[in-house]
C-alpha cells in the first residue's frame, strides 16, 4: 500500500466525472491543489480521479472518511487510497475498470496495457493457489493480485457466465464483462 501523501486516488466515481464534480464534492471541506479526472471509456464503467490536496492531513482525512462510503453529492460508495508515488503501480484494488494489480503496464493517461504473463512450467498452479493473478510462477518477483483481466472472450459472454466458470476456482467478488465495439 502506498504511504500517506497529499495525493490520493479515487475510484468508483460516475463515468462522466469532471474536475467540477471533484471540486464540488471535496473542495468544500479541503483545499484541492490539482485534479486529474479519468472518465470511463466503456458504458457501465466507473470513472476515477487523482486529487492533490494542500496537506497530507487533508488527504488523510479524505481517505479515512470517504473510502467505502457515499460522498456528499454522489449516489454510490467510492474507494479512496493514497496514490502511488512516481507513477509506480503497486498491488491493490483496481483503477477504472478494476485492474491495479501491479503487473499492468500503464500507458499514457493511465490506461491499461497488456498483461505481462510469466511463462509457466508444467506443474505451476494459477491463482489463488500461487498467491496472485497472472499465473504466479514461483520466484517471479511479482506481487500478488486479486484482479484478473480476461480478453478475447466470445461476444455472448456475460457476468453470470464468467462467475459460473471462474467461481469454481475461487470466490468472484465482482465482475464486469465488456463487449467489444
N, C-alpha and C positions, 0 to 999 in steps of 0.2 A: 504494500500500500504506500502511496505517496506521502511524503512528510507534509506537515502543515505549512501552508504558504498563503499568500494573498490571492492566488489564482485557483479557481475551482471549476470543475466540470459538472454540468447539469444535464441529465438525460431524462427521457420520457416527457419532453416538452411537446406542445402541439406541433404538428408537422409544418405549420406556416409560421413558426417562431420568428420574431423580429427583434431588433435592438430596442425598439419602443416597448415591446412586451416585457423584456427583461428589465428595463428601466422602471416600468410601472409596477412590476411585482416586487423587485428587490431594492430599487432606488429610493423607496420611501423610508426604509429602515437602515440603509447602509449607503456609503459613498462608493459609487462604481467608477473606476478609472477607465476601463475599456471592456468591450463586449465583442465576441466573435460568435455569431449565430450560424448554425448548420441546419438548414431546412431539410425536410425529408425529400428523398429522391423518388420514392415509390408510394403509391396510395396505401394508406394504413400505417406507414412507417412513422415513427416519432422523430421529433427534432431534438437538437441538443445545443448547448452553448458553453463557451469558455468565458468566464467572467473574472476580471481582476478588480479586487476591492482596494480601498485606500490602505487598509491594515490587515495583518494576519488575523487579528482578533475579530474583525468583521466577517472575514471569510469563515473562520471557525464557528462563529455564531450561526451563519447560514447553514453550514454543514450539519451542525448539531440540531438545529431546529427544523430544517426542511427535508432532510434525507428521509424518504419513505412517507412523507406527508403531503397533503394537498396545500400548496402555497396559495395565499390570497389572490383571487383573480383567475385561478386555474381550476380545471374540472377533475383532474386525476392526480394521484400521487407522483412525485418526481423523485429521481435519485440524484444525490449530490455527493461529490467527493472532491478531495484536493486533486488538482491537475498534476500530471506527471511533469517533472522539471525537464527542460531542454528537449521536449518532444519525445522523450523515451517512453515506450509503451511497456507497461507492466501488467502482470496478471490482475484481473479484476473483472467487473461487470462491463457489459457492453456499452459501446457508443451508439450512434444511430444505427438501429437495426440489431444491436447486441453483438459484440464480437471483439471486445478489447481483451484478447486472450494472451497478448504478449508474443504471439508468433505471426501476427499480421504485418505486412509491410505497408506502412501508411504512405499514400501518395499525396500529391498536392491537395491542399484543402482538407486533409484529414480523411479522405475517402479510403475505403478498404482496398487492398491489393490482393494478390493471390496468397494462399496459404503455403508456407514453407514446410512441406511434409518430409520428415526424415525417412530414409529407406528402412524398411523393416526386415528383420530376419524371420525365418520360418516360425520360430516359437515365441515371437514377441506378441503380447496381447495388447489390445487397444483399451482406451478409457472405458470404464472407470478403474480397471484393474491396474493400469500402468501409472496412474497419477496424473493424467491430463489428456486433453484433446490432441489430435494430430498423430496418434499412434504411440507416443511416449516411449520411444526407444530408449533403453537404459543408458544413462550417461550422455544423453543427447544435449544436455545443457539448457533445455527449455523449461520454463516454469509451467506448472500445471495450469489447466484452463477448464472452465466449466461451460464454455460456449463453443458450439460447433457450427461451421458453415458447410452446407452441402449443396453442390452445384450440379447442373445438368440433369435434373430430375424430369420425368415426363410431365407434360402440360397438365394432366388431370390430378396431380398430387396436391392434396390439401393438408391442413394442420392435423386433422384426425388420422389420416393415413400415416403421416410422419410419426405421430405419437404412438400409434399402434405398432409400427415396425421397430422404432428405436426404444420404446418403452420396455421391450423385452431385455434390454441391456442395462437399464437403469431408469431412474425417475426423470421424466421430461418435465421440467418446471414450467417452461413456456416455449412456444414455437411460433414462427412466422414463416409461412410458405408464400413466396412471391413468384407470381407468374412472369414469364419473360414478356417483353414488349412486342 
